[in-house]
Amino acid sequence: MDKRTFLKSTTLLGVAALTPFPSIAAWIKKFEEKTALELASDETFWKGIRADYRLKPDYINLEGGYYSILPKATLEKQLEHIRDINYEGSYYMRTRQFEDKAMMVDKLAKLAGCSSEELIITRNTTESLDMIIAGWPWQAGDEAVMAEQDYGSMLNMFQQVAKRHSMVNKIVSIPNHPKSDEEIVNLYAEAITTKTKLLMVCHMVNITGQILPIRKICDMAHNKGVKVMVDGAHAFAHIQFSIPDLHCDYYGTSLHKWLSVPLGAGMLYVKKENIATVWPLFGDEGRKEDDILRLNHLGTHPVSTHLAIADAIDYYQLIGPARKEARLRYLQNYWTGKARKLSHVEINTPEDPTRSCGIANVGVRGIKPGDLAKMLLDKYKIWTVAIDGAGVHGCRITPNVYTTTDELDTFVAALKSIGV
C-alpha cells in the first residue's frame, strides 16, 4: 500500500491502522484476561459497552433484531463520511467511489470467509435473495422448496415467479422444537423431487431464532442435484461461521441487523460457479458472465452507508465475535430459563442452546400476540414485535449487547403478571 492509499483509507474510510475506537478499546483491554464465556455473564463489562450507545429511556428495547442501532462511535464515523462526500461531491463519486467500495467488499469477504469475487454489497436481504429468485432461469414445471416460516418478502417473490413462469412452490413447516438435525433435514429431503431446482432455507429463523443445520441441508440437497439459497439475515455477525463452510450456493444478509451498519446495506454471496446463471436485477452489459459485479448495478446510491461498513466491522471485531455470540446466547437463556418455568407461558424456541442464540419467541396462553405486545409496551414499557402465524404465536424477543439482565428481569416479571 503506497502512502496516498494509506492516507485515504485512514481518513475518508475511517479504517485506522491501529485502534479505530480508542475509548471502547481501552475498556475492553481491562478484561482481556477473561474468556468469552466468562465475560458472557459479567454485567460490569457489558455495562461499559452499553455506555457507548444512546438509548431511548421511554422503553426497554427488546426488538433489536429488526434494526440494530449503531453505537455512538460508529454513528459519528457515518456522519464524517456524509460530510466528506458532501464536501467532495461528484469528484468523489466519479473517482474514488468504486475503489472504496471494493475495499468494503474485500473487508466483508474476509469477515464472511469467502472470496471478494463471490460477494456484492446490496441494500438488504430481500434485495439479495429476490435477485436470485427472480434471476433464476425458471422453466414451466420447475419446483422450489421453502418453509412457511421463511421471510414474507422472499415467499412473495416465489409467488410472483410462479405466476410469471409457471413454476411450482412446495412449502414445508419447520417444527419449533425439533428432536434432531435429521428431523429438519428429512423434512426438506421429502419435499424434493426430480423437478426441484432451488431450495430456500433460513440460517436462523427470524420469527423464533431457531438455528437450522445448514451444512447438512446443503449436502443433502446437492446430493439430489438441488441448489441451496440461505437467508442469513439474522445470523451474520450474530453467530460465528464461514459462508463456504456451510456449502451453500447463495447467501444473503442484512448488514443493518447484527453487524450494526447504517440502514441501507446488505450482502449477497454467490458461489463462483453459479454467478453466470443468474439474470441481473438491473441490466449491466460489458462484463464477463462469471463477474459478480454484473449483478451489482445499483445506480447512484448513498455511498456513505457503504463506507460505514468498515467501521462497523472494526467495532464488531473490537468487541469480539466470540464475546458477542456468548453474551447474546447468555441473555436469551437467562430469560427463557426463567420463563419456561411459568405454566401459562410458551416458548417457541428450542431449549437446546446450540439451536438458538440471542433471539427467542414467547407467547402467553389465551392472549393474542398483538395484544401481548401492546400490553408489554403500554403497561410495562417494553418494546417487542408480535408474531402470529406459521405455527408461531407470541412476541419475538431480541436483546442486544446493550441489554442488561435487570431489563430482562423486568420482562420476566411482566410475563409472570400477564395472563395470571
Residue pairs with C-beta under 8 A, 6 or more apart in sequence:
1 9
6 17
8 96
8 100
9 15
9 103
10 16
10 17
11 84
12 81
12 84
12 96
12 100
12 307
13 81
13 100
13 103
13 307
13 310
14 20
14 77
14 80
14 81
14 307
14 310
14 311
15 103
15 107
15 310
15 311
15 314
16 314
19 25
20 311
20 314
20 315
20 318
21 73
21 74
21 314
21 315
21 318
23 52
23 73
24 48
24 49
24 52
24 71
24 73
24 315
24 318
24 319
25 318
27 48
27 49
28 48
28 318
28 319
28 320
31 39
31 42
31 45
34 42
34 45
36 320
36 322
36 323
36 325
36 326
37 326
39 45
39 46
39 323
39 326
39 327
40 323
40 326
40 327
40 329
40 330
41 330
43 404
43 405
46 327
46 401
46 402
46 404
47 404
49 319
49 401
49 402
50 401
50 402
50 403
50 404
52 71
52 72
52 73
53 69
53 71
53 72
53 402
54 69
54 72
55 61
55 69
55 402
58 381
59 377
59 381
59 382
59 383
60 381
60 382
60 383
60 407
60 410
60 411
61 69
61 383
61 400
61 403
62 382
62 383
62 384
62 397
62 398
62 399
62 403
62 407
62 411
63 383
63 384
63 385
63 396
63 398
64 398
64 399
64 400
64 403
65 206
65 234
65 257
65 358
65 359
65 396
65 398
66 257
66 385
66 398
67 256
67 257
67 263
68 256
68 257
68 258
68 259
68 260
68 400
69 260
70 78
70 260
70 262
70 312
71 260
71 315
73 311
73 315
74 260
74 308
74 311
74 312
74 315
77 308
77 311
78 262
78 304
78 305
78 307
78 308
78 311
81 303
81 304
81 307
81 308
82 304
84 92
85 92
85 93
85 303
85 304
85 307
88 96
92 303
93 300
93 303
97 303
100 303
100 306
100 307
101 121
101 303
101 306
102 116
103 310
104 121
104 306
104 307
104 309
104 310
105 116
105 119
105 120
105 121
106 116
107 309
107 310
107 313
108 116
108 119
108 121
108 255
108 267
108 309
108 313
109 115
109 116
109 118
109 119
111 237
111 313
111 316
111 317
112 119
112 236
112 242
112 243
112 251
112 267
112 269
113 241
113 242
113 243
113 244
113 245
114 242
114 243
114 244
114 269
115 272
117 272
117 291
117 292
118 269
118 270
118 271
118 272
118 275
118 292
119 267
119 268
119 269
119 270
119 292
120 267
120 268
120 270
120 292
120 293
120 295
120 296
121 265
121 266
121 267
121 296
121 306
121 309
122 128
122 131
122 252
122 265
122 266
122 267
122 268
122 296
122 298
123 264
123 265
123 266
123 298
123 301
124 254
124 256
124 264
124 265
124 266
125 151
125 231
125 232
125 233
125 252
125 253
125 254
125 266
126 151
126 153
126 154
126 266
127 266
127 268
127 281
128 252
128 253
128 266
128 267
128 268
129 154
129 157
129 200
129 229
129 231
129 250
129 252
129 268
130 153
130 154
130 157
130 281
131 268
131 278
131 280
131 281
131 295
132 198
132 229
132 250
132 252
132 268
132 270
132 278
133 144
133 154
133 157
133 158
133 161
133 198
133 200
133 229
134 157
134 160
134 161
134 279
134 281
135 278
135 279
135 280
135 281
135 295
136 161
136 197
136 198
136 277
136 278
136 279
137 277
137 279
138 161
138 164
138 165
138 167
138 197
139 165
139 167
140 165
140 166
140 167
141 166
141 167
141 168
141 195
142 165
142 167
142 168
142 195
142 196
142 197
143 167
143 168
143 169
143 170
143 193
143 195
143 196
143 197
144 158
144 167
144 168
144 169
144 170
144 196
144 197
144 198
144 199
144 200
145 170
145 171
145 172
145 188
145 191
145 192
145 196
145 198
145 199
145 200
145 226
146 154
146 155
146 158
146 169
146 170
146 171
146 172
146 199
146 200
146 201
147 171
147 172
147 173
147 174
147 200
147 201
147 202
148 155
148 171
148 172
148 173
148 174
148 390
148 391
149 173
149 174
149 202
149 205
149 207
149 208
149 390
149 391
149 392
150 200
150 201
150 202
150 231
151 202
151 206
151 231
151 233
154 200
154 231
158 169
158 200
159 169
161 167
162 168
162 169
167 197
168 195
170 191
170 196
172 187
172 188
172 191
173 390
173 391
174 184
174 187
174 205
174 210
174 212
174 391
175 183
175 184
175 187
175 391
176 208
176 210
176 348
176 349
176 350
176 391
176 392
177 350
177 351
178 184
178 210
178 350
178 355
181 213
181 216
182 216
184 212
184 213
184 216
184 217
185 213
185 216
185 217
185 220
188 199
188 201
188 217
188 220
188 221
189 220
189 221
189 224
192 199
192 221
192 224
192 226
196 224
196 226
197 226
197 227
198 226
198 227
198 228
198 229
199 217
199 221
199 226
199 227
199 228
199 229
200 228
200 229
200 230
200 231
201 212
201 214
201 217
201 228
201 229
201 230
201 231
202 212
202 230
202 231
202 234
203 211
203 212
203 214
203 230
203 231
203 232
203 234
203 235
203 246
203 251
204 210
204 211
204 212
204 232
204 233
204 234
204 235
204 238
204 239
204 356
204 357
204 359
205 211
205 212
206 231
206 233
206 234
206 359
206 396
207 348
207 361
207 387
207 390
207 392
207 396
208 348
208 349
208 356
208 359
208 360
208 361
208 387
208 392
208 396
209 234
209 332
209 349
209 356
209 357
209 358
209 359
209 360
209 361
209 396
209 398
210 349
210 350
210 355
210 356
211 235
211 239
211 354
211 355
211 356
211 357
214 230
214 246
214 247
214 248
215 245
215 246
215 247
217 228
218 228
218 230
218 246
218 247
218 248
218 249
219 247
221 227
221 228
222 228
222 247
227 249
227 250
227 274
228 247
228 248
228 249
228 250
229 248
229 249
229 250
229 251
229 252
230 246
230 248
230 250
230 251
230 252
231 252
232 251
232 252
232 253
233 252
233 253
233 254
233 257
234 257
234 258
234 359
235 241
235 253
235 258
236 253
236 255
236 257
236 258
236 259
236 267
237 255
237 257
237 258
237 259
237 260
237 316
237 321
237 324
238 257
238 258
238 324
238 325
238 328
238 357
238 358
239 325
239 357
240 321
240 322
240 325
243 251
243 269
248 269
248 271
249 270
249 271
249 274
250 268
250 269
250 270
250 271
250 274
251 268
251 269
252 266
252 267
252 268
252 269
253 266
253 267
254 265
254 266
255 261
255 265
255 266
255 267
255 309
255 312
256 262
256 263
256 264
256 265
256 266
259 309
259 312
259 313
259 316
260 312
260 315
260 316
261 305
261 308
261 309
261 312
262 304
262 305
262 308
263 305
264 301
264 302
264 305
265 305
265 306
265 308
265 309
268 295
270 278
270 292
270 295
272 290
275 289
275 290
275 291
275 292
275 294
275 295
276 289
276 290
278 295
280 294
280 295
280 297
281 295
282 297
282 298
282 299
283 297
284 293
284 294
284 295
284 296
284 297
287 293
287 294
288 294
316 324
319 401
324 401
325 357
327 401
328 357
328 358
328 399
328 400
328 401
329 353
329 356
329 357
329 358
331 358
331 399
331 403
331 405
331 408
332 349
332 356
332 357
332 358
332 359
332 360
332 397
332 399
333 353
334 405
334 408
335 360
335 397
335 399
335 408
335 411
335 412
336 347
336 349
336 351
336 360
336 362
338 412
339 345
339 347
339 362
339 412
339 415
340 347
340 351
342 415
342 416
344 364
344 365
344 366
344 419
344 420
345 362
345 363
345 364
345 365
345 415
345 419
346 362
346 363
346 364
346 365
346 393
346 394
347 360
347 361
347 362
348 360
348 361
348 362
348 363
348 392
348 393
348 394
349 355
349 356
349 359
349 360
349 361
350 356
358 398
358 399
358 400
359 396
359 397
359 398
360 396
360 397
361 387
361 392
361 394
361 395
361 396
361 397
362 394
362 395
362 397
362 415
363 369
363 372
363 393
363 394
363 395
364 372
364 394
364 415
364 418
364 419
365 419
366 419
367 375
367 418
367 419
368 386
368 388
368 393
369 386
369 387
369 388
369 393
369 394
369 395
370 386
370 388
372 386
372 394
372 395
372 418
373 384
373 385
373 386
373 395
375 418
376 382
376 383
376 384
376 395
376 411
376 414
376 418
377 383
377 384
379 414
380 410
380 411
380 414
382 410
382 411
382 414
384 395
384 396
384 397
385 395
385 396
386 394
386 395
387 393
387 394
387 395
387 396
397 411
399 407
399 408
